Amino acid sequence: FILNSLNMKKLFILFFSAILWTQAFSQTHLYENPDFERIAEGHEEIAIIPFNTSITLGPLQMREISADQLAQMEEAEGEDIQFAMYSWFLKRAKRGSLKVKVQSPSETNAKLKKAGLTYDTFDEYTPTELAELLGVDAVVMGSLESDKPISEGASIALGLLAGIYTNTNLVAVNLFIYNGMDGDLLINYHKAVSGSVGSSPENLVNTLMRKASRRIAYTN
């Protein structure tokens, strides 16, 4: 009876914790600088930094891949989000609804590499320093947390390594846009999604920007 009671107590704690975690994960937060419209009037070009990505795999997958392989997968995912974000802005530009030029990720990454910055050292530089280095008026950057790979390539790679092919179930994204001149935060948008929405970088970015675009002064 004591053993059963203890087991029931553990199950209750795990169940209650799962509910709290799910509720926290599902929250959406949006901050907009009240002066964003005015500040954006003087912007001509912006750049997107590769996103800082963290993939939390299960014990089975972690037994089959090394820490280096996981780090490479996370870096690839960060660049996939960067390119997906760039594609989203390009579509707006083609529609005539984008007020600024967006630096291509290839140019951005080349400049970062030439300056000695790596995926692991981006956070050691301020938005102002990054904007000056890239020659832009604002920088778009962010972080991403997921329980499985988002991009198809990463999923296939994990499947080959661990023998498991999975779709992303839970993804949390933090999007930031900083003014290059003074580093002021212009936009911060946090959103968590689950299921098929997070099954590709493109789907994720489209879902993220669907609401955020209404508050981004660069788009009509």
C-alpha contacts under 8 A as a table, 3 or more apart, distances in Angstrom:
res1	aa1	res2	aa2	distance
1	F	4	N	5.08
1	F	5	S	6.11
2	I	5	S	5.03
2	I	6	L	6.19
3	L	6	L	5.12
3	L	7	N	6.16
4	N	7	N	5.06
4	N	8	M	6.06
5	S	8	M	5.03
5	S	9	K	6.11
6	L	9	K	5.01
6	L	10	K	6.22
7	N	10	K	5.12
7	N	11	L	6.15
8	M	11	L	5.07
8	M	12	F	6.08
9	K	12	F	5.06
9	K	13	I	6.22
10	K	13	I	5.11
10	K	14	L	6.14
11	L	14	L	5.10
11	L	15	F	5.98
12	F	15	F	5.08
12	F	16	F	6.00
13	I	16	F	5.13
13	I	17	S	5.99
14	L	17	S	5.10
14	L	18	A	6.08
15	F	18	A	5.11
15	F	19	I	6.38
16	F	19	I	5.18
16	F	20	L	6.41
17	S	20	L	5.13
17	S	21	W	6.07
18	A	21	W	5.06
18	A	22	T	6.02
19	I	22	T	5.17
19	I	23	Q	6.19
20	L	23	Q	5.17
20	L	24	A	6.19
21	W	24	A	5.15
21	W	25	F	6.00
22	T	25	F	5.01
22	T	26	S	6.15
23	Q	26	S	5.26
23	Q	27	Q	6.69
24	A	27	Q	5.59
25	F	172	A	7.15
25	F	192	A	5.91
26	S	191	K	7.38
26	S	192	A	5.33
26	S	193	V	6.98
27	Q	190	H	7.95
27	Q	191	K	6.68
27	Q	192	A	6.66
28	T	189	Y	7.61
28	T	190	H	5.54
28	T	191	K	4.71
28	T	192	A	6.76
29	H	188	N	7.82
29	H	189	Y	5.73
29	H	190	H	5.01
29	H	191	K	6.66
30	L	187	I	7.51
30	L	188	N	5.78
30	L	189	Y	4.46
30	L	190	H	6.37
30	L	212	A	7.77
31	Y	186	L	7.99
31	Y	187	I	5.64
31	Y	188	N	5.02
31	Y	189	Y	6.31
32	E	36	F	7.18
32	E	186	L	5.91
32	E	187	I	4.79
32	E	188	N	6.70
32	E	215	R	6.89
33	N	36	F	5.21
33	N	185	L	6.79
33	N	186	L	4.80
33	N	187	I	6.28
34	P	37	E	7.64
35	D	38	R	5.39
35	D	39	I	6.09
35	D	186	L	7.95
36	F	39	I	5.13
36	F	40	A	5.89
36	F	186	L	5.75
36	F	216	I	7.97
36	F	217	A	6.49
37	E	40	A	5.25
37	E	41	E	6.53
37	E	217	A	5.36
38	R	41	E	5.48
38	R	42	G	7.72
39	I	42	G	6.01
39	I	43	H	7.29
39	I	179	N	7.95
40	A	43	H	5.10
40	A	217	A	6.31
40	A	218	Y	6.81
43	H	46	I	7.64
43	H	100	V	6.76
43	H	137	D	5.45
43	H	138	A	7.44
44	E	99	K	7.78
44	E	100	V	5.02
44	E	101	K	6.09
44	E	136	V	7.65
44	E	137	D	6.61
45	E	100	V	5.36
45	E	101	K	4.52
45	E	102	V	5.58
45	E	103	Q	6.77
45	E	136	V	5.24
45	E	137	D	5.69
45	E	138	A	7.18
46	I	100	V	7.06
46	I	101	K	6.40
46	I	102	V	5.05
46	I	103	Q	6.15
46	I	136	V	5.20
46	I	137	D	5.62
46	I	138	A	4.85
46	I	139	V	5.65
46	I	140	V	7.33
47	A	102	V	5.75
47	A	103	Q	5.05
47	A	104	S	7.44
47	A	105	P	7.64
47	A	108	T	6.83
47	A	131	A	7.79
47	A	134	L	7.49
47	A	136	V	6.48
47	A	138	A	6.61
47	A	139	V	5.00
47	A	140	V	6.06
48	I	82	Q	6.20
48	I	85	M	7.69
48	I	86	Y	7.25
48	I	102	V	7.89
48	I	103	Q	7.43
48	I	105	P	6.79
48	I	108	T	7.42
48	I	139	V	5.80
48	I	140	V	4.57
48	I	141	M	5.92
49	I	82	Q	6.47
49	I	105	P	7.75
49	I	108	T	7.36
49	I	109	N	7.83
49	I	139	V	7.03
49	I	140	V	6.12
49	I	141	M	5.07
49	I	142	G	7.82
50	P	78	G	5.08
50	P	79	E	4.88
50	P	80	D	7.96
50	P	81	I	7.07
50	P	82	Q	5.01
50	P	119	Y	7.51
50	P	141	M	6.82
50	P	142	G	7.83
51	F	77	E	7.95
51	F	78	G	4.35
51	F	79	E	6.60
51	F	81	I	6.55
51	F	82	Q	6.35
51	F	141	M	5.99
51	F	142	G	5.05
51	F	143	S	5.19
51	F	144	L	6.77
52	N	74	E	7.91
52	N	75	E	7.57
52	N	78	G	5.81
52	N	119	Y	7.78
52	N	142	G	6.30
52	N	143	S	4.48
52	N	144	L	6.16
53	T	74	E	5.35
53	T	75	E	6.80
53	T	77	E	6.70
53	T	78	G	5.46
53	T	143	S	5.69
53	T	144	L	4.69
53	T	145	E	5.92
54	S	74	E	6.10
54	S	143	S	7.98
54	S	144	L	6.20
54	S	145	E	4.83
54	S	146	S	6.46
55	I	70	L	7.81
55	I	74	E	6.46
55	I	145	E	5.97
55	I	146	S	5.03
55	I	147	D	5.57
55	I	148	K	6.00
55	I	149	P	6.67
56	T	145	E	7.66
56	T	146	S	6.26
56	T	147	D	4.69
56	T	148	K	6.57
57	L	61	Q	6.12
57	L	62	M	6.26
57	L	147	D	5.69
57	L	148	K	5.98
58	G	61	Q	5.51
58	G	62	M	6.24
58	G	147	D	7.92
59	P	62	M	5.05
59	P	63	R	6.21
60	L	63	R	5.42
60	L	64	E	6.97
60	L	162	A	7.64
61	Q	64	E	5.35
61	Q	65	I	6.64
61	Q	158	L	7.70
61	Q	162	A	5.50
61	Q	164	I	7.61
62	M	65	I	5.45
62	M	66	S	7.23
63	R	66	S	7.77
63	R	162	A	8.00
64	E	161	L	6.25
64	E	162	A	5.10
65	I	69	Q	6.16
65	I	70	L	6.89
65	I	161	L	6.53
65	I	162	A	7.01
66	S	69	Q	5.16
66	S	70	L	6.35
67	A	70	L	5.11
67	A	71	A	6.15
68	D	71	A	5.01
68	D	72	Q	6.18
69	Q	72	Q	5.11
69	Q	73	M	6.18
70	L	73	M	5.00
70	L	74	E	6.19
71	A	74	E	5.09
71	A	75	E	6.22
72	Q	75	E	5.14
72	Q	76	A	6.18
73	M	76	A	5.14
73	M	77	E	6.20
73	M	149	P	7.91
73	M	154	A	6.26
74	E	77	E	5.06
74	E	78	G	6.20
75	E	78	G	5.03
75	E	79	E	6.42
75	E	119	Y	6.79
76	A	79	E	5.23
76	A	80	D	6.14
76	A	154	A	7.82
77	E	80	D	4.90
77	E	81	I	6.30
77	E	149	P	7.53
77	E	150	I	7.05
77	E	151	S	6.57
77	E	154	A	7.52
78	G	81	I	5.33
78	G	82	Q	6.34
78	G	144	L	7.87
79	E	82	Q	4.81
79	E	83	F	6.20
80	D	83	F	5.23
80	D	84	A	6.08
80	D	151	S	7.25
80	D	201	P	6.32
81	I	84	A	4.97
81	I	85	M	6.02
81	I	201	P	5.41
81	I	202	E	7.64
81	I	205	V	7.30
82	Q	85	M	5.21
82	Q	86	Y	6.29
82	Q	105	P	6.98
83	F	86	Y	4.93
83	F	87	S	6.17
83	F	105	P	6.36
84	A	87	S	5.05
84	A	88	W	6.28
84	A	201	P	5.98
84	A	202	E	5.35
84	A	205	V	6.55
85	M	88	W	5.05
85	M	89	F	6.45
85	M	202	E	7.80
85	M	205	V	6.17
86	Y	89	F	5.20
86	Y	90	L	6.18
86	Y	102	V	7.27
86	Y	104	S	7.12
86	Y	105	P	7.22
87	S	90	L	4.94
87	S	91	K	6.28
88	W	91	K	5.35
88	W	92	R	6.71
88	W	205	V	7.52
88	W	206	N	7.26
89	F	92	R	5.16
89	F	93	A	6.27
89	F	98	L	7.31
89	F	102	V	7.30
90	L	93	A	4.88
90	L	94	K	6.26
90	L	102	V	7.81
91	K	94	K	5.19
91	K	95	R	6.43
92	R	95	R	5.08
92	R	96	G	6.32
92	R	97	S	5.23
92	R	98	L	5.45
92	R	219	T	7.36
93	A	96	G	5.01
93	A	97	S	5.71
93	A	98	L	4.74
93	A	99	K	7.80
94	K	97	S	7.55
95	R	98	L	7.76
97	S	219	T	5.47
97	S	220	N	5.01
98	L	101	K	7.79
98	L	218	Y	5.75
98	L	219	T	4.74
98	L	220	N	6.58
99	K	218	Y	5.11
99	K	219	T	6.21
99	K	220	N	7.78
100	V	218	Y	6.27
103	Q	107	E	6.78
103	Q	108	T	6.61
104	S	107	E	5.37
104	S	108	T	6.26
105	P	108	T	4.86
105	P	109	N	5.86
106	S	109	N	5.32
106	S	110	A	6.05
107	E	110	A	5.11
107	E	111	K	6.19
108	T	111	K	5.30
108	T	112	L	6.25
108	T	134	L	6.57
109	N	112	L	5.02
109	N	113	K	6.04
110	A	113	K	5.12
110	A	114	K	6.01
111	K	114	K	5.06
111	K	115	A	6.20
111	K	133	L	7.53
111	K	134	L	6.50
112	L	115	A	5.21
112	L	116	G	6.44
112	L	117	L	5.19
112	L	118	T	7.18
112	L	133	L	7.70
112	L	134	L	7.55
113	K	116	G	5.07
113	K	117	L	5.31
113	K	118	T	6.41
114	K	117	L	7.46
115	A	133	L	7.92
117	L	121	T	5.96
117	L	122	F	6.41
118	T	121	T	5.23
118	T	122	F	6.39
119	Y	122	F	5.89
120	D	123	D	7.41
121	T	124	E	5.38
121	T	125	Y	7.55
122	F	125	Y	5.81
123	D	126	T	7.28
125	Y	129	E	6.05
125	Y	130	L	6.47
126	T	129	E	5.16
126	T	130	L	6.28
126	T	183	G	7.34
127	P	130	L	5.04
127	P	131	A	6.02
127	P	138	A	7.94
127	P	139	V	6.64
127	P	178	Y	6.26
127	P	179	N	7.49
127	P	180	G	6.24
127	P	183	G	5.46
128	T	131	A	5.15
128	T	132	E	6.17
128	T	179	N	7.33
128	T	180	G	4.68
128	T	181	M	6.03
128	T	182	D	6.18
128	T	183	G	5.05
129	E	132	E	5.18
129	E	133	L	6.11
129	E	180	G	7.82
130	L	133	L	5.09
130	L	134	L	6.13
130	L	139	V	7.45
130	L	180	G	7.82
131	A	134	L	5.15
131	A	135	G	5.80
131	A	136	V	5.17
131	A	137	D	6.30
131	A	138	A	6.03
131	A	139	V	6.08
131	A	180	G	5.07
131	A	181	M	7.88
132	E	135	G	5.02
132	E	136	V	6.56
132	E	180	G	7.07
136	V	139	V	7.33
136	V	180	G	7.04
137	D	179	N	6.51
137	D	180	G	4.93
137	D	181	M	6.88
138	A	177	I	6.87
138	A	178	Y	5.55
138	A	179	N	4.64
138	A	180	G	4.49
138	A	181	M	7.83
139	V	177	I	5.70
139	V	178	Y	5.47
139	V	179	N	6.87
139	V	180	G	6.67
140	V	175	L	7.42
140	V	176	F	5.80
140	V	177	I	4.53
140	V	178	Y	6.66
141	M	175	L	6.16
141	M	176	F	5.32
141	M	177	I	6.43
142	G	173	V	7.28
142	G	174	N	5.26
142	G	175	L	4.53
142	G	176	F	5.53
143	S	173	V	5.84
143	S	174	N	5.17
143	S	175	L	6.84
144	L	171	V	7.07
144	L	172	A	5.70
144	L	173	V	4.52
144	L	174	N	6.39
145	E	171	V	5.65
145	E	172	A	5.16
145	E	173	V	6.54
146	S	149	P	6.98
146	S	150	I	7.71
146	S	168	T	7.27
146	S	169	N	7.80
146	S	170	L	5.65
146	S	171	V	4.40
146	S	172	A	6.46
147	D	168	T	6.76
147	D	169	N	6.83
147	D	170	L	5.93
147	D	171	V	6.98
148	K	155	S	7.82
148	K	166	T	7.25
148	K	167	N	6.95
148	K	168	T	5.01
148	K	169	N	7.08
148	K	170	L	7.74
149	P	152	E	7.75
149	P	154	A	5.74
149	P	155	S	5.43
149	P	167	N	7.41
149	P	168	T	6.11
150	I	154	A	7.05
150	I	155	S	6.94
150	I	167	N	7.28
150	I	168	T	5.68
150	I	198	G	6.37
150	I	199	S	5.36
150	I	200	S	5.15
150	I	201	P	6.34
151	S	154	A	5.40
151	S	155	S	6.32
151	S	199	S	6.97
151	S	200	S	5.04
151	S	201	P	6.04
152	E	155	S	5.03
152	E	156	I	6.11
152	E	199	S	7.92
152	E	200	S	6.81
153	G	156	I	5.18
153	G	157	A	6.12
154	A	157	A	4.97
154	A	158	L	6.10
155	S	158	L	5.11
155	S	159	G	6.09
155	S	165	Y	6.29
155	S	166	T	6.62
155	S	167	N	7.43
156	I	159	G	4.88
156	I	160	L	6.17
156	I	165	Y	6.64
157	A	160	L	5.14
157	A	161	L	6.20
158	L	161	L	5.05
158	L	162	A	5.71
158	L	163	G	7.25
158	L	164	I	6.76
158	L	165	Y	6.98
159	G	162	A	5.33
159	G	163	G	4.59
159	G	164	I	4.38
159	G	165	Y	4.61
159	G	166	T	7.72
160	L	163	G	5.37
160	L	164	I	7.37
161	L	164	I	7.97
167	N	195	G	7.84
167	N	196	S	7.42
167	N	199	S	5.88
168	T	171	V	7.37
168	T	194	S	7.55
168	T	195	G	6.49
168	T	196	S	7.06
168	T	198	G	5.74
168	T	199	S	5.27
169	N	194	S	5.00
169	N	195	G	4.58
169	N	196	S	7.15
169	N	198	G	6.81
169	N	199	S	7.76
170	L	192	A	7.28
170	L	193	V	6.00
170	L	194	S	4.46
170	L	195	G	6.65
170	L	198	G	7.06
171	V	192	A	5.57
171	V	193	V	5.40
171	V	194	S	6.20
171	V	198	G	6.25
172	A	190	H	7.30
172	A	191	K	5.80
172	A	192	A	4.12
172	A	193	V	6.44
173	V	189	Y	7.95
173	V	190	H	5.64
173	V	191	K	5.46
173	V	192	A	6.22
174	N	188	N	7.03
174	N	189	Y	5.76
174	N	190	H	4.43
174	N	191	K	6.71
175	L	187	I	7.54
175	L	188	N	5.53
175	L	189	Y	5.05
175	L	190	H	6.30
176	F	185	L	7.23
176	F	186	L	7.49
176	F	187	I	5.50
176	F	188	N	4.64
176	F	189	Y	6.68
177	I	185	L	6.17
177	I	186	L	5.41
177	I	187	I	5.10
177	I	188	N	6.76
178	Y	183	G	5.52
178	Y	184	D	5.57
178	Y	185	L	4.61
178	Y	186	L	5.43
178	Y	187	I	7.23
179	N	182	D	6.11
179	N	183	G	4.94
179	N	184	D	5.20
179	N	185	L	6.42
179	N	186	L	6.52
180	G	183	G	5.37
180	G	184	D	7.71
185	L	188	N	7.31
187	I	215	R	7.99
187	I	216	I	7.41
189	Y	212	A	6.88
191	K	208	L	6.81
193	V	197	V	6.58
193	V	198	G	6.46
194	S	197	V	6.23
194	S	198	G	6.13
195	G	198	G	6.12
195	G	199	S	7.18
196	S	199	S	4.93
197	V	200	S	7.40
197	V	203	N	5.68
197	V	204	L	5.88
197	V	207	T	7.30
198	G	201	P	7.15
198	G	203	N	6.36
198	G	204	L	5.13
199	S	203	N	6.88
199	S	204	L	7.38
200	S	203	N	5.34
200	S	204	L	6.21
201	P	204	L	5.10
201	P	205	V	6.06
202	E	205	V	5.24
202	E	206	N	6.09
203	N	206	N	5.19
203	N	207	T	6.15
204	L	207	T	5.22
204	L	208	L	6.07
205	V	208	L	4.95
205	V	209	M	5.91
206	N	209	M	5.27
206	N	210	R	5.90
207	T	210	R	5.30
207	T	211	K	7.65
208	L	211	K	6.58
208	L	212	A	6.60
209	M	212	A	4.70
209	M	213	S	5.20
210	R	213	S	5.85
210	R	214	R	7.59
211	K	214	R	5.83
211	K	215	R	7.63
212	A	215	R	5.46
212	A	216	I	6.40
213	S	216	I	4.99
213	S	219	T	6.70
214	R	217	A	7.93
214	R	219	T	7.66
216	I	219	T	6.06
217	A	220	N	7.41
